[in-house]
Amino acid sequence: MVELKYGTGKIRIAIPAKAKVSILEPLRAPVLDSVKDALAEALHAPLGCPAIEAIIQQRRPRSVAIAVPDETRPAPLREVLPPLLDRLESKLARPVSETVTLFIGGGLHPPADGTAIKRILPADIARGCRIVAHDARTAAMRDYGPTSRGTPVRINAAFAEADLKMVIGQVDPHQFVGFTGGSKGVVIGCAAPDTIEKNHSLMSQPNAQVGRLAGNPVREDLTEAGEMAGIDLAVNFVLDADKRVVHLTAGIPSRALASCAEVCARVYGVAIAEKFDIVVASCGGYPKDICLYQAQKGLNLASQALKPGGRILLLAASPQGVGDDIYFDYVSQFTSPEEVIRDFKSSGFRMGAHKAYLFGRTLVNFDVAVFSDLDPGILRKCHLRAADPATVIDEWVSAFEGTPELAVIPNANTTYFYQKEG
């Protein structure tokens, strides 16, 4: 019997005795004793730039922009934001309520509504600061020109106009960016659709892989764009599987990212000697399985532990449904993932449609079943099969000749795998 996160709760699944079971989970890293103290230390000696007090003394900024994640990314804002605002207010000429604007950077996700804003930035931590939920499709943008890879750098104009620009974000493994964090919370979170689309179109290039920074074209493009946009300071952190902070640092985005990515790789990179016949994967619960669109990341990473033709059960509650209308409208046009892949390759990269392509790459190589709160008919339109966990696992194990190697992955959206040496 295994217990796995599902939405905001857990479910228990019986694994037949015939299977040889391995649990592939992140390293248990020491949790920080005090996030507040770690933040103070990081801001006192940030990586690659002067302390924030020195920056304020030199520039005397009249406006400050701070980008924070939306609900699809966990962030300890209650622990990080108040002491950061206190530190700013001690040096700024005016109160933070008159100086600081907080941007909820959701990229192409629907902008946070009033209810979501209160969950992300409740009044007691926002301190009266103006809050902007970034809307990629309607917000005015500032154009910084193209990166060396041709990505047009167009950032929310209200963010861009600030005298001091900061970003707060988690560093997590990402299926083609390598790791989240660094400048991503602005360059994707607060960007125009064409910026996001061009950057993400690099996902099929060599080295656009989970766990890779150096030589990763998507990540290097993001870093360059962040430098062009003039992001002054990033506060980045690594969370464990229970969303507790195990590492925190501050500095210029590329340096803060590198520090956190080193820790993140140790925590979430798992060495395996051989791949498995069957995988049972939980995205890791809310918010990792907030919608099907986000759950795809767990399917992709978990499939990398699976033998060709193997079978995978994905647990993804998806309380917010499919999560992206463009993806759903696109994938619904086709009768098979093979058709999706052919069309996507022939018609060119499109955001939303790219998620159908990413799903398709897994679906054509593996037998996939999904346990979700979504209607089975909706899953069928996405070329996914709804299944009861106990029933489908029993069927797979019973039908296997010999003893199947079965892996349980409790945090599939963040755990990635590499070949064990020797």
Backbone torsions as a table, in degrees:
resi	resn	phi	psi	omega
1	MET	NA	130.4	175.7
2	VAL	-121.6	149.8	178.0
3	GLU	-116.4	124.7	-174.3
4	LEU	-129.5	149.6	179.0
5	LYS	-69.9	140.2	-179.5
6	TYR	-149.6	110.3	-173.5
7	GLY	60.2	-132.5	178.8
8	THR	-91.5	2.6	179.6
9	GLY	-123.4	-153.7	179.6
10	LYS	-140.1	155.1	172.1
11	ILE	-128.6	152.5	178.7
12	ARG	-109.4	135.8	-176.6
13	ILE	-129.2	130.5	176.8
14	ALA	-84.2	131.7	177.2
15	ILE	-107.4	124.5	-179.7
16	PRO	-55.7	143.4	-176.8
17	ALA	-62.3	-23.1	-179.1
18	LYS	-62.0	-29.1	-175.5
19	ALA	-80.8	144.7	170.9
20	LYS	-92.9	115.7	-168.7
21	VAL	-103.8	134.7	172.1
22	SER	-123.7	138.2	176.1
23	ILE	-100.8	119.0	-179.3
24	LEU	-106.5	99.5	-174.5
25	GLU	-131.5	161.4	-178.8
26	PRO	-62.9	159.8	174.5
27	LEU	-67.4	140.5	176.9
28	ARG	-85.8	101.7	-177.8
29	ALA	-93.8	152.2	178.5
30	PRO	-62.3	135.1	178.4
31	VAL	-83.0	142.2	178.8
32	LEU	-61.1	136.4	177.9
33	ASP	-64.4	-39.8	-178.5
34	SER	-144.9	113.6	176.3
35	VAL	-64.3	-39.1	-179.8
36	LYS	-60.0	-44.4	179.8
37	ASP	-67.8	-39.9	178.5
38	ALA	-63.6	-39.0	177.5
39	LEU	-65.2	-43.3	179.1
40	ALA	-59.5	-44.0	179.1
41	GLU	-64.4	-42.2	-179.3
42	ALA	-65.7	-39.2	-179.3
43	LEU	-76.0	-23.5	177.7
44	HIS	-69.4	-36.5	-179.1
45	ALA	-136.5	69.1	-178.2
46	PRO	-66.9	155.9	-176.4
47	LEU	-81.1	119.4	172.4
48	GLY	83.3	5.4	179.9
49	CYS	-154.5	163.9	178.1
50	PRO	-67.5	164.4	173.8
51	ALA	-59.8	153.8	-174.3
52	ILE	-61.0	-33.2	178.1
53	GLU	-63.5	-38.9	179.4
54	ALA	-68.0	-38.6	178.0
55	ILE	-62.8	-44.3	-179.7
56	ILE	-65.3	-41.2	179.9
57	GLN	-63.2	-37.8	-178.8
58	GLN	-73.5	-44.6	-172.4
59	ARG	-93.8	-26.8	-174.5
60	ARG	50.0	60.1	-175.2
61	PRO	-67.2	139.8	175.4
62	ARG	-95.7	-12.4	179.5
63	SER	-144.5	142.8	180.0
64	VAL	-130.7	133.5	175.5
65	ALA	-115.2	131.2	177.2
66	ILE	-126.8	119.3	177.5
67	ALA	-91.8	134.4	177.2
68	VAL	-127.5	160.9	-177.7
69	PRO	-74.6	161.1	170.8
70	ASP	-85.1	-169.1	-173.1
71	GLU	-72.1	-11.6	179.2
72	THR	-78.2	-8.4	-179.9
73	ARG	-124.1	118.1	178.2
74	PRO	-66.5	141.1	178.7
75	ALA	-153.0	133.7	-180.0
76	PRO	-80.9	58.7	-174.7
77	LEU	-63.3	-31.4	179.4
78	ARG	-64.0	-29.3	179.7
79	GLU	-90.3	-27.6	-173.0
80	VAL	-96.8	-42.9	-170.3
81	LEU	-68.8	-47.4	-178.6
82	PRO	-57.2	-47.9	178.7
83	PRO	-66.5	-29.5	176.5
84	LEU	-67.1	-43.8	178.0
85	LEU	-65.6	-37.7	176.2
86	ASP	-59.5	-42.9	-178.0
87	ARG	-66.5	-40.9	177.2
88	LEU	-63.8	-46.2	-175.1
89	GLU	-63.7	-28.7	-179.2
90	SER	-67.6	-18.1	-177.1
91	LYS	-118.4	-21.9	-179.1
92	LEU	-72.0	153.3	-178.5
93	ALA	-72.0	-26.2	-177.9
94	ARG	-126.8	162.2	179.1
95	PRO	-59.3	154.8	-179.5
96	VAL	-62.9	-28.9	179.2
97	SER	-64.1	-20.7	178.9
98	GLU	-103.6	-6.1	-170.7
99	THR	-119.7	-38.2	-169.9
100	VAL	-98.7	135.3	170.4
101	THR	-117.1	129.9	178.8
102	LEU	-99.4	124.9	-178.6
103	PHE	-108.0	123.0	173.7
104	ILE	-87.6	107.2	-171.7
105	GLY	-91.2	95.3	-178.9
106	GLY	-101.7	5.5	-178.7
107	GLY	59.3	-127.4	179.5
108	LEU	-89.4	1.8	173.8
109	HIS	-65.5	153.3	174.2
110	PRO	-55.6	136.5	-178.6
111	PRO	-61.0	144.3	-179.6
112	ALA	-58.6	131.6	176.7
113	ASP	-85.4	-178.1	-174.8
114	GLY	-58.2	-39.9	-179.8
115	THR	-66.8	-44.0	179.5
116	ALA	-65.7	-37.9	178.7
117	ILE	-59.6	-41.1	179.8
118	LYS	-66.3	-30.0	176.6
119	ARG	-74.7	-41.5	-176.6
120	ILE	-74.3	-45.6	-175.3
121	LEU	-130.8	73.2	178.3
122	PRO	-60.7	155.5	-171.9
123	ALA	-56.3	-34.8	-175.3
124	ASP	-70.8	-18.2	175.6
125	ILE	-105.6	-19.6	-179.8
126	ALA	-78.4	-19.0	172.7
127	ARG	56.9	32.2	178.3
128	GLY	79.4	4.1	179.0
129	CYS	-67.5	148.8	173.7
130	ARG	-65.0	139.5	180.0
131	ILE	-119.8	130.5	177.3
132	VAL	-121.0	121.0	172.0
133	ALA	-88.7	109.0	-174.5
134	HIS	-58.5	131.5	176.0
135	ASP	-119.8	102.5	-173.3
136	ALA	-60.5	-27.0	-173.1
137	ARG	-91.9	-17.2	-177.4
138	THR	-122.7	-17.6	-176.0
139	ALA	-69.3	144.6	170.9
140	ALA	-66.2	143.5	-176.1
141	MET	-122.8	150.9	169.4
142	ARG	-104.1	134.1	-177.2
143	ASP	-98.6	121.0	179.2
144	TYR	-101.9	3.8	-176.2
145	GLY	89.3	179.8	-176.0
146	PRO	-90.1	152.7	169.5
147	THR	-74.0	174.8	178.6
148	SER	-64.7	-19.1	177.0
149	ARG	-96.2	5.0	174.2
150	GLY	90.8	9.5	178.1
151	THR	-78.5	122.5	176.9
152	PRO	-72.4	121.5	-177.4
153	VAL	-91.0	99.8	-178.9
154	ARG	-126.0	114.2	-170.8
155	ILE	-119.5	147.2	176.6
156	ASN	-41.4	121.7	-172.5
157	ALA	-63.5	-35.9	179.7
158	ALA	-64.9	-36.6	175.0
159	PHE	-68.4	-46.9	-175.4
160	ALA	-62.0	-30.2	-176.1
161	GLU	-77.5	-11.6	-178.0
162	ALA	-66.4	148.3	179.1
163	ASP	-75.5	-26.8	179.1
164	LEU	-133.0	125.4	-173.4
165	LYS	-119.0	129.0	-177.5
166	MET	-134.7	159.2	177.3
167	VAL	-141.0	138.2	176.5
168	ILE	-115.9	130.9	-178.9
169	GLY	-168.3	158.4	178.0
170	GLN	-83.9	145.0	170.7
171	VAL	-103.1	115.8	-174.1
172	ASP	-134.5	150.6	171.8
173	PRO	-59.5	142.7	179.2
174	HIS	-133.9	139.2	-169.3
175	GLN	-60.7	-28.6	176.1
176	PHE	-135.6	-14.5	174.6
177	VAL	-80.0	-16.7	-176.6
178	GLY	95.7	-68.1	173.2
179	PHE	-144.4	146.2	172.0
180	THR	-75.3	-175.8	177.7
181	GLY	95.0	-166.0	-176.1
182	GLY	61.7	-131.4	-177.3
183	SER	-82.9	-3.0	-172.1
184	LYS	-60.1	-35.5	-178.6
185	GLY	-62.5	-19.3	176.1
186	VAL	-104.3	-51.3	-172.7
187	VAL	-67.1	-28.2	171.4
188	ILE	-105.7	-48.3	-174.7
189	GLY	-61.3	-34.6	-176.2
190	CYS	-120.5	31.5	-172.3
191	ALA	-107.7	171.8	175.5
192	ALA	-81.6	157.5	179.8
193	PRO	-56.1	-39.6	-177.2
194	ASP	-70.3	-28.5	174.1
195	THR	-64.8	-49.8	-178.1
196	ILE	-63.2	-44.6	-176.3
197	GLU	-64.9	-44.8	-179.1
198	LYS	-66.1	-42.4	178.2
199	ASN	-61.6	-47.3	-177.3
200	HIS	-70.3	-19.4	177.7
201	SER	-66.9	-13.7	177.9
202	LEU	-79.7	0.4	-172.5
203	MET	-65.4	-21.2	-178.0
204	SER	-91.5	-1.5	179.7
205	GLN	-76.6	155.0	176.6
206	PRO	-56.2	145.0	178.2
207	ASN	75.8	0.8	172.0
208	ALA	-81.2	77.1	-169.5
209	GLN	-131.6	153.8	174.8
210	VAL	-60.3	140.7	175.7
211	GLY	79.9	3.4	-177.0
212	ARG	-115.2	127.4	172.1
213	LEU	-103.0	-59.3	-176.8
214	ALA	-64.0	127.3	177.7
215	GLY	80.1	-0.8	178.6
216	ASN	-81.1	113.9	-173.3
217	PRO	-64.9	-34.1	-179.6
218	VAL	-67.8	-48.0	-179.6
219	ARG	-65.5	-44.6	-179.0
220	GLU	-64.2	-34.0	175.9
221	ASP	-65.3	-42.2	177.6
222	LEU	-62.4	-43.4	-179.2
223	THR	-62.7	-45.0	178.4
224	GLU	-61.4	-44.0	179.6
225	ALA	-61.8	-39.7	178.3
226	GLY	-64.1	-37.7	177.0
227	GLU	-66.4	-39.0	177.8
228	MET	-64.5	-37.3	-179.0
229	ALA	-77.9	-10.7	175.2
230	GLY	73.9	42.4	176.2
231	ILE	-72.9	121.8	-172.9
232	ASP	-81.9	-37.9	-171.4
233	LEU	-151.2	135.8	172.6
234	ALA	-115.9	136.4	168.4
235	VAL	-108.5	111.0	-176.5
236	ASN	-118.6	152.8	-178.0
237	PHE	-148.5	158.0	174.0
238	VAL	-114.7	131.1	177.5
239	LEU	-106.0	149.6	172.6
240	ASP	-83.6	-176.2	-175.7
241	ALA	-64.8	-17.9	177.6
242	ASP	-101.7	18.0	175.1
243	LYS	65.9	28.8	175.4
244	ARG	-100.2	144.7	-174.9
245	VAL	-76.8	124.7	177.1
246	VAL	-110.8	-13.0	177.9
247	HIS	-158.3	140.8	177.9
248	LEU	-145.8	138.4	177.4
249	THR	-150.1	167.9	178.5
250	ALA	-140.9	155.4	179.2
251	GLY	156.4	-168.5	174.1
252	ILE	-61.6	148.4	-170.2
253	PRO	-52.8	-42.1	-176.6
254	SER	-66.3	-36.2	-179.1
255	ARG	-75.9	-41.7	177.4
256	ALA	-61.9	-42.4	178.0
257	LEU	-60.5	-47.9	-177.1
258	ALA	-59.9	-42.0	179.4
259	SER	-62.1	-46.3	-178.3
260	CYS	-72.2	-36.2	-178.6
261	ALA	-63.3	-34.9	178.4
262	GLU	-61.8	-43.3	178.0
263	VAL	-70.7	-43.3	-178.6
264	CYS	-59.2	-39.9	179.7
265	ALA	-64.1	-37.9	178.3
266	ARG	-68.2	-35.4	-176.7
267	VAL	-78.1	-45.4	-169.1
268	TYR	-107.0	-7.6	174.7
269	GLY	-86.4	121.2	-174.8
270	VAL	-118.0	125.9	178.7
271	ALA	-83.5	134.3	176.4
272	ILE	-128.7	141.4	-179.3
273	ALA	-80.2	-40.5	-179.5
274	GLU	-137.6	154.6	176.1
275	LYS	-82.9	171.2	-167.8
276	PHE	-112.5	159.6	178.1
277	ASP	-82.2	-36.3	-177.3
278	ILE	-136.3	139.7	176.2
279	VAL	-127.9	134.0	171.3
280	VAL	-112.9	115.8	-170.2
281	ALA	-125.5	126.0	169.0
282	SER	-99.5	135.7	178.0
283	CYS	-60.6	-23.2	-177.6
284	GLY	116.1	10.1	179.9
285	GLY	78.6	-173.4	-177.3
286	TYR	-66.1	137.9	0.9
287	PRO	-92.2	8.5	-177.2
288	LYS	-62.9	-29.5	178.7
289	ASP	-112.7	34.8	-177.9
290	ILE	-63.0	-27.4	177.7
291	CYS	-157.5	166.7	-178.6
292	LEU	-63.6	-36.8	-179.6
293	TYR	-56.7	-43.4	178.6
294	GLN	-75.3	-32.8	-177.1
295	ALA	-66.6	-21.3	178.8
296	GLN	-55.1	-34.4	-179.0
297	LYS	-60.2	-40.7	178.5
298	GLY	-65.7	-39.4	178.0
299	LEU	-62.8	-44.4	-179.0
300	ASN	-62.8	-50.2	-176.7
301	LEU	-67.2	-40.4	-179.4
302	ALA	-65.3	-34.3	-178.9
303	SER	-65.4	-20.0	-179.7
304	GLN	-73.5	-8.9	174.1
305	ALA	-98.9	8.6	-170.5
306	LEU	-111.1	141.5	174.4
307	LYS	-67.3	151.9	175.3
308	PRO	-53.5	133.1	-178.5
309	GLY	79.8	3.2	-179.4
310	GLY	-71.7	178.1	-173.8
311	ARG	-119.6	139.6	-176.8
312	ILE	-137.2	131.9	173.6
313	LEU	-107.4	122.8	179.5
314	LEU	-106.8	127.6	175.5
315	LEU	-99.0	115.6	-175.7
316	ALA	-148.3	98.1	-174.3
317	ALA	-57.7	-43.7	176.9
318	SER	56.3	56.5	-179.9
319	PRO	-63.6	-23.0	177.5
320	GLN	-97.8	20.3	172.6
321	GLY	78.5	-149.3	-179.2
322	VAL	-65.8	-42.1	173.8
323	GLY	99.9	-12.1	-179.6
324	ASP	-158.5	116.1	-177.1
325	ASP	-67.5	-35.5	-178.6
326	ILE	-64.3	-44.9	176.8
327	TYR	-58.8	-48.9	-175.3
328	PHE	-65.6	-43.5	179.6
329	ASP	-62.8	-36.6	-178.7
330	TYR	-71.4	-52.5	-175.0
331	VAL	-65.1	-29.1	-178.0
332	SER	-68.2	-16.5	-179.2
333	GLN	-71.7	-19.3	-168.8
334	PHE	-112.8	158.3	-178.7
335	THR	-98.8	-8.2	-178.1
336	SER	-155.7	156.7	176.0
337	PRO	-64.7	-28.7	177.4
338	GLU	-61.3	-40.7	178.0
339	GLU	-64.6	-40.0	177.9
340	VAL	-58.4	-48.6	-177.5
341	ILE	-62.2	-43.6	179.2
342	ARG	-62.0	-45.7	-178.4
343	ASP	-66.0	-43.8	-177.5
344	PHE	-62.5	-42.2	-179.9
345	LYS	-66.5	-35.2	-176.3
346	SER	-82.3	-29.5	-174.1
347	SER	-98.7	-9.3	175.9
348	GLY	96.0	164.1	-173.8
349	PHE	-67.8	134.9	172.8
350	ARG	-143.3	131.0	176.6
351	MET	-61.3	146.5	-174.6
352	GLY	87.3	-58.5	175.4
353	ALA	-62.8	-30.5	-179.1
354	HIS	-61.6	-29.1	179.8
355	LYS	-68.7	-36.5	175.9
356	ALA	-64.1	-37.9	177.3
357	TYR	-64.5	-43.8	-180.0
358	LEU	-64.9	-43.0	173.2
359	PHE	-57.4	-47.2	-175.3
360	GLY	-59.3	-38.3	-179.4
361	ARG	-60.9	-32.1	176.6
362	THR	-80.5	-42.1	-174.3
363	LEU	-65.2	-30.2	-179.4
364	VAL	-77.8	-13.8	-176.0
365	ASN	-109.1	-16.1	-174.2
366	PHE	-139.3	158.8	173.5
367	ASP	-88.4	113.7	-171.8
368	VAL	-114.4	133.4	171.9
369	ALA	-127.7	149.8	-175.4
370	VAL	-129.6	132.0	169.9
371	PHE	-106.0	121.8	-170.5
372	SER	-156.3	163.4	171.5
373	ASP	-80.9	-6.3	179.6
374	LEU	-68.3	149.5	175.4
375	ASP	-61.8	134.4	179.5
376	PRO	-55.9	-31.9	177.8
377	GLY	-65.6	-36.8	176.0
378	ILE	-65.1	-43.3	178.2
379	LEU	-61.7	-40.0	179.1
380	ARG	-60.8	-39.0	178.4
381	LYS	-63.6	-24.3	177.2
382	CYS	-93.3	9.7	179.8
383	HIS	65.3	31.1	179.6
384	LEU	-117.3	145.7	-177.9
385	ARG	-102.4	123.9	175.1
386	ALA	-76.0	142.2	-178.1
387	ALA	-152.6	147.4	169.9
388	ASP	-78.6	129.9	-174.3
389	PRO	-55.1	-53.3	-175.8
390	ALA	-62.3	-40.2	-177.5
391	THR	-65.8	-49.0	-174.6
392	VAL	-70.6	-36.8	178.3
393	ILE	-65.5	-42.2	178.2
394	ASP	-61.0	-41.1	178.5
395	GLU	-62.8	-45.9	-177.2
396	TRP	-65.2	-45.3	-178.1
397	VAL	-67.0	-42.7	-178.8
398	SER	-63.5	-36.7	-176.9
399	ALA	-79.1	-12.0	-175.5
400	PHE	-78.8	132.9	176.5
401	GLU	-81.0	119.4	-177.3
402	GLY	91.7	-156.1	-177.7
403	THR	-101.8	112.6	-179.9
404	PRO	-75.6	141.5	172.4
405	GLU	-86.8	116.1	-175.1
406	LEU	-118.0	127.3	178.4
407	ALA	-107.4	135.6	171.9
408	VAL	-106.4	124.6	-177.7
409	ILE	-117.0	102.7	-174.5
410	PRO	-73.5	-20.8	-175.6
411	ASN	-135.4	66.8	-169.1
412	ALA	-68.9	-27.2	-178.8
413	ASN	-70.6	-15.5	-176.6
414	THR	-124.7	-16.4	-178.3
415	THR	-87.5	131.5	176.0
416	TYR	-128.7	165.7	-166.3
417	PHE	-129.2	146.1	175.7
418	TYR	-140.7	159.9	-175.3
419	GLN	-73.6	127.9	177.9
420	LYS	-70.2	134.1	-179.5
421	GLU	-80.8	147.6	176.4
422	GLY	84.3	NA	NA
